[in-house]
Amino acid sequence: MTKEIIFMVEEEPEGGYIAKAVGHAIFTQAETVDELKLNVKEAVSCHFGESGKPSVICLRMV
């Protein structure tokens, strides 16, 4: 089981943000950072399921 997952977050030139997981095929986008945090949590839950999801999610702005 993965204990931590890291997302690289980029601000889009047109507005909004994109987050891509390092080492996993997970990505999401949103208009605000708060919305992005919620979308990342949902994407991780969908990818791993509730029982296998990491306990720590890190967002790194690049």
PyMOL Python script that loads the backbone (N, CA, C, O; Angstrom):
from pymol import cmd

cmd.read_pdbstr("""\
ATOM      1  N   MET A   1       0.841  -1.190   0.000  1.00  0.00           N
ATOM      2  CA  MET A   1       0.000   0.000   0.000  1.00  0.00           C
ATOM      3  C   MET A   1       0.881   1.247   0.000  1.00  0.00           C
ATOM      4  O   MET A   1       1.857   1.321   0.747  1.00  0.00           O
ATOM      5  N   THR A   2       0.541   2.212  -0.827  1.00  0.00           N
ATOM      6  CA  THR A   2       1.251   3.475  -0.904  1.00  0.00           C
ATOM      7  C   THR A   2       0.850   4.340   0.290  1.00  0.00           C
ATOM      8  O   THR A   2      -0.339   4.533   0.543  1.00  0.00           O
ATOM      9  N   LYS A   3       1.827   4.859   1.018  1.00  0.00           N
ATOM     10  CA  LYS A   3       1.531   5.693   2.187  1.00  0.00           C
ATOM     11  C   LYS A   3       1.443   7.160   1.834  1.00  0.00           C
ATOM     12  O   LYS A   3       0.732   7.915   2.496  1.00  0.00           O
ATOM     13  N   GLU A   4       2.164   7.579   0.787  1.00  0.00           N
ATOM     14  CA  GLU A   4       2.192   8.981   0.399  1.00  0.00           C
ATOM     15  C   GLU A   4       2.132   9.079  -1.114  1.00  0.00           C
ATOM     16  O   GLU A   4       2.697   8.245  -1.821  1.00  0.00           O
ATOM     17  N   ILE A   5       1.453  10.090  -1.602  1.00  0.00           N
ATOM     18  CA  ILE A   5       1.409  10.360  -3.034  1.00  0.00           C
ATOM     19  C   ILE A   5       1.671  11.849  -3.222  1.00  0.00           C
ATOM     20  O   ILE A   5       1.170  12.683  -2.468  1.00  0.00           O
ATOM     21  N   ILE A   6       2.463  12.164  -4.238  1.00  0.00           N
ATOM     22  CA  ILE A   6       2.846  13.547  -4.508  1.00  0.00           C
ATOM     23  C   ILE A   6       2.259  13.965  -5.846  1.00  0.00           C
ATOM     24  O   ILE A   6       2.338  13.229  -6.829  1.00  0.00           O
ATOM     25  N   PHE A   7       1.671  15.148  -5.872  1.00  0.00           N
ATOM     26  CA  PHE A   7       1.141  15.748  -7.088  1.00  0.00           C
ATOM     27  C   PHE A   7       1.950  16.987  -7.422  1.00  0.00           C
ATOM     28  O   PHE A   7       2.210  17.822  -6.557  1.00  0.00           O
ATOM     29  N   MET A   8       2.347  17.102  -8.689  1.00  0.00           N
ATOM     30  CA  MET A   8       2.976  18.314  -9.187  1.00  0.00           C
ATOM     31  C   MET A   8       1.860  19.204  -9.720  1.00  0.00           C
ATOM     32  O   MET A   8       1.077  18.779 -10.569  1.00  0.00           O
ATOM     33  N   VAL A   9       1.786  20.426  -9.231  1.00  0.00           N
ATOM     34  CA  VAL A   9       0.704  21.351  -9.579  1.00  0.00           C
ATOM     35  C   VAL A   9       1.268  22.485 -10.424  1.00  0.00           C
ATOM     36  O   VAL A   9       2.258  23.117 -10.058  1.00  0.00           O
ATOM     37  N   GLU A  10       0.626  22.730 -11.551  1.00  0.00           N
ATOM     38  CA  GLU A  10       1.031  23.816 -12.441  1.00  0.00           C
ATOM     39  C   GLU A  10      -0.143  24.763 -12.652  1.00  0.00           C
ATOM     40  O   GLU A  10      -1.286  24.335 -12.811  1.00  0.00           O
ATOM     41  N   GLU A  11       0.160  26.049 -12.649  1.00  0.00           N
ATOM     42  CA  GLU A  11      -0.866  27.049 -12.960  1.00  0.00           C
ATOM     43  C   GLU A  11      -0.948  27.158 -14.480  1.00  0.00           C
ATOM     44  O   GLU A  11       0.069  27.296 -15.159  1.00  0.00           O
ATOM     45  N   GLU A  12      -2.159  27.094 -15.000  1.00  0.00           N
ATOM     46  CA  GLU A  12      -2.375  27.167 -16.431  1.00  0.00           C
ATOM     47  C   GLU A  12      -2.345  28.615 -16.907  1.00  0.00           C
ATOM     48  O   GLU A  12      -2.847  29.497 -16.211  1.00  0.00           O
ATOM     49  N   PRO A  13      -1.761  28.880 -18.089  1.00  0.00           N
ATOM     50  CA  PRO A  13      -1.722  30.248 -18.606  1.00  0.00           C
ATOM     51  C   PRO A  13      -3.119  30.858 -18.809  1.00  0.00           C
ATOM     52  O   PRO A  13      -3.304  32.067 -18.662  1.00  0.00           O
ATOM     53  N   GLU A  14      -4.098  30.007 -19.147  1.00  0.00           N
ATOM     54  CA  GLU A  14      -5.464  30.477 -19.382  1.00  0.00           C
ATOM     55  C   GLU A  14      -6.234  30.644 -18.077  1.00  0.00           C
ATOM     56  O   GLU A  14      -7.355  31.154 -18.079  1.00  0.00           O
ATOM     57  N   GLY A  15      -5.642  30.220 -16.963  1.00  0.00           N
ATOM     58  CA  GLY A  15      -6.314  30.258 -15.666  1.00  0.00           C
ATOM     59  C   GLY A  15      -6.564  28.852 -15.162  1.00  0.00           C
ATOM     60  O   GLY A  15      -6.715  27.918 -15.949  1.00  0.00           O
ATOM     61  N   GLY A  16      -6.605  28.707 -13.872  1.00  0.00           N
ATOM     62  CA  GLY A  16      -6.836  27.413 -13.265  1.00  0.00           C
ATOM     63  C   GLY A  16      -5.537  26.662 -13.017  1.00  0.00           C
ATOM     64  O   GLY A  16      -4.444  27.186 -13.230  1.00  0.00           O
ATOM     65  N   TYR A  17      -5.683  25.419 -12.562  1.00  0.00           N
ATOM     66  CA  TYR A  17      -4.542  24.606 -12.157  1.00  0.00           C
ATOM     67  C   TYR A  17      -4.717  23.172 -12.651  1.00  0.00           C
ATOM     68  O   TYR A  17      -5.834  22.678 -12.805  1.00  0.00           O
ATOM     69  N   ILE A  18      -3.567  22.514 -12.897  1.00  0.00           N
ATOM     70  CA  ILE A  18      -3.549  21.093 -13.245  1.00  0.00           C
ATOM     71  C   ILE A  18      -2.643  20.395 -12.233  1.00  0.00           C
ATOM     72  O   ILE A  18      -1.566  20.898 -11.914  1.00  0.00           O
ATOM     73  N   ALA A  19      -3.075  19.235 -11.725  1.00  0.00           N
ATOM     74  CA  ALA A  19      -2.279  18.435 -10.802  1.00  0.00           C
ATOM     75  C   ALA A  19      -2.059  17.057 -11.407  1.00  0.00           C
ATOM     76  O   ALA A  19      -3.005  16.396 -11.835  1.00  0.00           O
ATOM     77  N   LYS A  20      -0.784  16.627 -11.437  1.00  0.00           N
ATOM     78  CA  LYS A  20      -0.417  15.313 -11.973  1.00  0.00           C
ATOM     79  C   LYS A  20       0.329  14.543 -10.896  1.00  0.00           C
ATOM     80  O   LYS A  20       1.273  15.059 -10.299  1.00  0.00           O
ATOM     81  N   ALA A  21      -0.094  13.305 -10.647  1.00  0.00           N
ATOM     82  CA  ALA A  21       0.554  12.471  -9.642  1.00  0.00           C
ATOM     83  C   ALA A  21       1.897  11.973 -10.152  1.00  0.00           C
ATOM     84  O   ALA A  21       2.035  11.637 -11.328  1.00  0.00           O
ATOM     85  N   VAL A  22       2.880  11.926  -9.273  1.00  0.00           N
ATOM     86  CA  VAL A  22       4.195  11.392  -9.600  1.00  0.00           C
ATOM     87  C   VAL A  22       4.141   9.872  -9.412  1.00  0.00           C
ATOM     88  O   VAL A  22       3.882   9.384  -8.312  1.00  0.00           O
ATOM     89  N   GLY A  23       4.386   9.138 -10.487  1.00  0.00           N
ATOM     90  CA  GLY A  23       4.437   7.687 -10.407  1.00  0.00           C
ATOM     91  C   GLY A  23       3.098   6.982 -10.520  1.00  0.00           C
ATOM     92  O   GLY A  23       3.028   5.761 -10.386  1.00  0.00           O
ATOM     93  N   HIS A  24       2.042   7.729 -10.761  1.00  0.00           N
ATOM     94  CA  HIS A  24       0.705   7.144 -10.916  1.00  0.00           C
ATOM     95  C   HIS A  24      -0.018   7.863 -12.051  1.00  0.00           C
ATOM     96  O   HIS A  24       0.255   9.032 -12.325  1.00  0.00           O
ATOM     97  N   ALA A  25      -0.925   7.175 -12.697  1.00  0.00           N
ATOM     98  CA  ALA A  25      -1.691   7.754 -13.798  1.00  0.00           C
ATOM     99  C   ALA A  25      -2.926   8.466 -13.254  1.00  0.00           C
ATOM    100  O   ALA A  25      -4.060   8.053 -13.500  1.00  0.00           O
ATOM    101  N   ILE A  26      -2.683   9.544 -12.510  1.00  0.00           N
ATOM    102  CA  ILE A  26      -3.781  10.327 -11.924  1.00  0.00           C
ATOM    103  C   ILE A  26      -3.522  11.787 -12.247  1.00  0.00           C
ATOM    104  O   ILE A  26      -2.422  12.292 -12.020  1.00  0.00           O
ATOM    105  N   PHE A  27      -4.532  12.468 -12.776  1.00  0.00           N
ATOM    106  CA  PHE A  27      -4.436  13.912 -12.942  1.00  0.00           C
ATOM    107  C   PHE A  27      -5.826  14.510 -12.829  1.00  0.00           C
ATOM    108  O   PHE A  27      -6.836  13.845 -13.061  1.00  0.00           O
ATOM    109  N   THR A  28      -5.847  15.782 -12.468  1.00  0.00           N
ATOM    110  CA  THR A  28      -7.108  16.506 -12.361  1.00  0.00           C
ATOM    111  C   THR A  28      -6.828  17.983 -12.544  1.00  0.00           C
ATOM    112  O   THR A  28      -5.675  18.414 -12.565  1.00  0.00           O
ATOM    113  N   GLN A  29      -7.892  18.750 -12.675  1.00  0.00           N
ATOM    114  CA  GLN A  29      -7.748  20.195 -12.850  1.00  0.00           C
ATOM    115  C   GLN A  29      -8.863  20.915 -12.130  1.00  0.00           C
ATOM    116  O   GLN A  29      -9.875  20.318 -11.764  1.00  0.00           O
ATOM    117  N   ALA A  30      -8.663  22.230 -11.927  1.00  0.00           N
ATOM    118  CA  ALA A  30      -9.672  23.040 -11.244  1.00  0.00           C
ATOM    119  C   ALA A  30      -9.373  24.512 -11.480  1.00  0.00           C
ATOM    120  O   ALA A  30      -8.283  24.880 -11.918  1.00  0.00           O
ATOM    121  N   GLU A  31     -10.352  25.337 -11.183  1.00  0.00           N
ATOM    122  CA  GLU A  31     -10.202  26.784 -11.343  1.00  0.00           C
ATOM    123  C   GLU A  31      -9.469  27.425 -10.164  1.00  0.00           C
ATOM    124  O   GLU A  31      -8.752  28.408 -10.351  1.00  0.00           O
ATOM    125  N   THR A  32      -9.636  26.886  -8.953  1.00  0.00           N
ATOM    126  CA  THR A  32      -9.009  27.446  -7.761  1.00  0.00           C
ATOM    127  C   THR A  32      -8.206  26.365  -7.034  1.00  0.00           C
ATOM    128  O   THR A  32      -8.396  25.173  -7.273  1.00  0.00           O
ATOM    129  N   VAL A  33      -7.316  26.793  -6.153  1.00  0.00           N
ATOM    130  CA  VAL A  33      -6.516  25.840  -5.377  1.00  0.00           C
ATOM    131  C   VAL A  33      -7.416  25.033  -4.443  1.00  0.00           C
ATOM    132  O   VAL A  33      -7.222  23.826  -4.297  1.00  0.00           O
ATOM    133  N   ASP A  34      -8.393  25.677  -3.811  1.00  0.00           N
ATOM    134  CA  ASP A  34      -9.304  24.954  -2.916  1.00  0.00           C
ATOM    135  C   ASP A  34     -10.086  23.876  -3.666  1.00  0.00           C
ATOM    136  O   ASP A  34     -10.243  22.758  -3.175  1.00  0.00           O
ATOM    137  N   GLU A  35     -10.571  24.217  -4.847  1.00  0.00           N
ATOM    138  CA  GLU A  35     -11.286  23.240  -5.672  1.00  0.00           C
ATOM    139  C   GLU A  35     -10.341  22.120  -6.117  1.00  0.00           C
ATOM    140  O   GLU A  35     -10.741  20.958  -6.189  1.00  0.00           O
ATOM    141  N   LEU A  36      -9.092  22.473  -6.413  1.00  0.00           N
ATOM    142  CA  LEU A  36      -8.102  21.473  -6.824  1.00  0.00           C
ATOM    143  C   LEU A  36      -7.848  20.469  -5.703  1.00  0.00           C
ATOM    144  O   LEU A  36      -7.745  19.270  -5.959  1.00  0.00           O
ATOM    145  N   LYS A  37      -7.748  20.943  -4.476  1.00  0.00           N
ATOM    146  CA  LYS A  37      -7.532  20.040  -3.336  1.00  0.00           C
ATOM    147  C   LYS A  37      -8.650  19.016  -3.232  1.00  0.00           C
ATOM    148  O   LYS A  37      -8.395  17.832  -3.009  1.00  0.00           O
ATOM    149  N   LEU A  38      -9.876  19.464  -3.391  1.00  0.00           N
ATOM    150  CA  LEU A  38     -11.023  18.540  -3.348  1.00  0.00           C
ATOM    151  C   LEU A  38     -10.975  17.550  -4.510  1.00  0.00           C
ATOM    152  O   LEU A  38     -11.225  16.359  -4.327  1.00  0.00           O
ATOM    153  N   ASN A  39     -10.654  18.046  -5.703  1.00  0.00           N
ATOM    154  CA  ASN A  39     -10.586  17.181  -6.876  1.00  0.00           C
ATOM    155  C   ASN A  39      -9.472  16.140  -6.752  1.00  0.00           C
ATOM    156  O   ASN A  39      -9.635  15.000  -7.185  1.00  0.00           O
ATOM    157  N   VAL A  40      -8.344  16.531  -6.162  1.00  0.00           N
ATOM    158  CA  VAL A  40      -7.239  15.589  -5.964  1.00  0.00           C
ATOM    159  C   VAL A  40      -7.665  14.477  -5.011  1.00  0.00           C
ATOM    160  O   VAL A  40      -7.413  13.302  -5.277  1.00  0.00           O
ATOM    161  N   LYS A  41      -8.307  14.841  -3.903  1.00  0.00           N
ATOM    162  CA  LYS A  41      -8.773  13.830  -2.943  1.00  0.00           C
ATOM    163  C   LYS A  41      -9.736  12.851  -3.609  1.00  0.00           C
ATOM    164  O   LYS A  41      -9.649  11.643  -3.391  1.00  0.00           O
ATOM    165  N   GLU A  42     -10.646  13.372  -4.414  1.00  0.00           N
ATOM    166  CA  GLU A  42     -11.614  12.525  -5.111  1.00  0.00           C
ATOM    167  C   GLU A  42     -10.919  11.616  -6.126  1.00  0.00           C
ATOM    168  O   GLU A  42     -11.250  10.436  -6.233  1.00  0.00           O
ATOM    169  N   ALA A  43      -9.956  12.166  -6.871  1.00  0.00           N
ATOM    170  CA  ALA A  43      -9.232  11.378  -7.870  1.00  0.00           C
ATOM    171  C   ALA A  43      -8.427  10.256  -7.215  1.00  0.00           C
ATOM    172  O   ALA A  43      -8.369   9.145  -7.742  1.00  0.00           O
ATOM    173  N   VAL A  44      -7.812  10.538  -6.078  1.00  0.00           N
ATOM    174  CA  VAL A  44      -7.038   9.517  -5.361  1.00  0.00           C
ATOM    175  C   VAL A  44      -7.965   8.410  -4.854  1.00  0.00           C
ATOM    176  O   VAL A  44      -7.644   7.227  -4.961  1.00  0.00           O
ATOM    177  N   SER A  45      -9.106   8.800  -4.305  1.00  0.00           N
ATOM    178  CA  SER A  45     -10.077   7.803  -3.825  1.00  0.00           C
ATOM    179  C   SER A  45     -10.576   6.923  -4.965  1.00  0.00           C
ATOM    180  O   SER A  45     -10.714   5.711  -4.799  1.00  0.00           O
ATOM    181  N   CYS A  46     -10.848   7.522  -6.117  1.00  0.00           N
ATOM    182  CA  CYS A  46     -11.315   6.743  -7.271  1.00  0.00           C
ATOM    183  C   CYS A  46     -10.226   5.796  -7.773  1.00  0.00           C
ATOM    184  O   CYS A  46     -10.516   4.661  -8.149  1.00  0.00           O
ATOM    185  N   HIS A  47      -8.986   6.253  -7.779  1.00  0.00           N
ATOM    186  CA  HIS A  47      -7.882   5.446  -8.297  1.00  0.00           C
ATOM    187  C   HIS A  47      -7.544   4.271  -7.381  1.00  0.00           C
ATOM    188  O   HIS A  47      -7.355   3.151  -7.856  1.00  0.00           O
ATOM    189  N   PHE A  48      -7.467   4.518  -6.078  1.00  0.00           N
ATOM    190  CA  PHE A  48      -7.032   3.494  -5.131  1.00  0.00           C
ATOM    191  C   PHE A  48      -8.180   2.781  -4.426  1.00  0.00           C
ATOM    192  O   PHE A  48      -7.990   1.679  -3.913  1.00  0.00           O
ATOM    193  N   GLY A  49      -9.358   3.380  -4.389  1.00  0.00           N
ATOM    194  CA  GLY A  49     -10.434   2.851  -3.562  1.00  0.00           C
ATOM    195  C   GLY A  49     -10.245   3.336  -2.134  1.00  0.00           C
ATOM    196  O   GLY A  49      -9.161   3.790  -1.770  1.00  0.00           O
ATOM    197  N   GLU A  50     -11.262   3.244  -1.349  1.00  0.00           N
ATOM    198  CA  GLU A  50     -11.201   3.774   0.015  1.00  0.00           C
ATOM    199  C   GLU A  50     -10.217   3.024   0.903  1.00  0.00           C
ATOM    200  O   GLU A  50      -9.556   3.643   1.737  1.00  0.00           O
ATOM    201  N   SER A  51     -10.100   1.712   0.747  1.00  0.00           N
ATOM    202  CA  SER A  51      -9.246   0.936   1.647  1.00  0.00           C
ATOM    203  C   SER A  51      -7.768   1.010   1.280  1.00  0.00           C
ATOM    204  O   SER A  51      -6.919   0.790   2.143  1.00  0.00           O
ATOM    205  N   GLY A  52      -7.434   1.314   0.023  1.00  0.00           N
ATOM    206  CA  GLY A  52      -6.043   1.292  -0.397  1.00  0.00           C
ATOM    207  C   GLY A  52      -5.417   2.640  -0.644  1.00  0.00           C
ATOM    208  O   GLY A  52      -4.267   2.717  -1.076  1.00  0.00           O
ATOM    209  N   LYS A  53      -6.157   3.720  -0.376  1.00  0.00           N
ATOM    210  CA  LYS A  53      -5.626   5.040  -0.713  1.00  0.00           C
ATOM    211  C   LYS A  53      -4.535   5.483   0.264  1.00  0.00           C
ATOM    212  O   LYS A  53      -4.541   5.085   1.429  1.00  0.00           O
ATOM    213  N   PRO A  54      -3.598   6.311  -0.218  1.00  0.00           N
ATOM    214  CA  PRO A  54      -2.519   6.808   0.635  1.00  0.00           C
ATOM    215  C   PRO A  54      -3.054   7.663   1.778  1.00  0.00           C
ATOM    216  O   PRO A  54      -4.099   8.301   1.654  1.00  0.00           O
ATOM    217  N   SER A  55      -2.332   7.669   2.883  1.00  0.00           N
ATOM    218  CA  SER A  55      -2.751   8.462   4.036  1.00  0.00           C
ATOM    219  C   SER A  55      -2.269   9.904   3.937  1.00  0.00           C
ATOM    220  O   SER A  55      -2.787  10.779   4.631  1.00  0.00           O
ATOM    221  N   VAL A  56      -1.272  10.162   3.073  1.00  0.00           N
ATOM    222  CA  VAL A  56      -0.732  11.516   2.903  1.00  0.00           C
ATOM    223  C   VAL A  56      -0.771  11.878   1.424  1.00  0.00           C
ATOM    224  O   VAL A  56      -0.313  11.115   0.572  1.00  0.00           O
ATOM    225  N   ILE A  57      -1.324  13.051   1.132  1.00  0.00           N
ATOM    226  CA  ILE A  57      -1.344  13.593  -0.229  1.00  0.00           C
ATOM    227  C   ILE A  57      -0.619  14.932  -0.191  1.00  0.00           C
ATOM    228  O   ILE A  57      -1.026  15.843   0.530  1.00  0.00           O
ATOM    229  N   CYS A  58       0.467  15.051  -0.976  1.00  0.00           N
ATOM    230  CA  CYS A  58       1.238  16.286  -1.026  1.00  0.00           C
ATOM    231  C   CYS A  58       1.044  16.975  -2.371  1.00  0.00           C
ATOM    232  O   CYS A  58       1.090  16.331  -3.420  1.00  0.00           O
ATOM    233  N   LEU A  59       0.830  18.265  -2.335  1.00  0.00           N
ATOM    234  CA  LEU A  59       0.740  19.068  -3.548  1.00  0.00           C
ATOM    235  C   LEU A  59       1.966  19.954  -3.628  1.00  0.00           C
ATOM    236  O   LEU A  59       2.245  20.708  -2.697  1.00  0.00           O
ATOM    237  N   ARG A  60       2.704  19.875  -4.729  1.00  0.00           N
ATOM    238  CA  ARG A  60       3.907  20.674  -4.929  1.00  0.00           C
ATOM    239  C   ARG A  60       3.671  21.628  -6.093  1.00  0.00           C
ATOM    240  O   ARG A  60       3.431  21.194  -7.219  1.00  0.00           O
ATOM    241  N   MET A  61       3.737  22.909  -5.822  1.00  0.00           N
ATOM    242  CA  MET A  61       3.574  23.909  -6.871  1.00  0.00           C
ATOM    243  C   MET A  61       4.877  24.004  -7.660  1.00  0.00           C
ATOM    244  O   MET A  61       5.960  24.115  -7.086  1.00  0.00           O
ATOM    245  N   VAL A  62       4.751  23.959  -9.000  1.00  0.00           N
ATOM    246  CA  VAL A  62       5.944  24.089  -9.862  1.00  0.00           C
ATOM    247  C   VAL A  62       5.782  25.248 -10.803  1.00  0.00           C
ATOM    248  O   VAL A  62       6.674  25.521 -11.606  1.00  0.00           O
TER     249      VAL A  62
END
""", "prot")
cmd.dss("prot")
cmd.show_as("cartoon", "prot")
cmd.util.cbc("prot")
cmd.orient("prot")
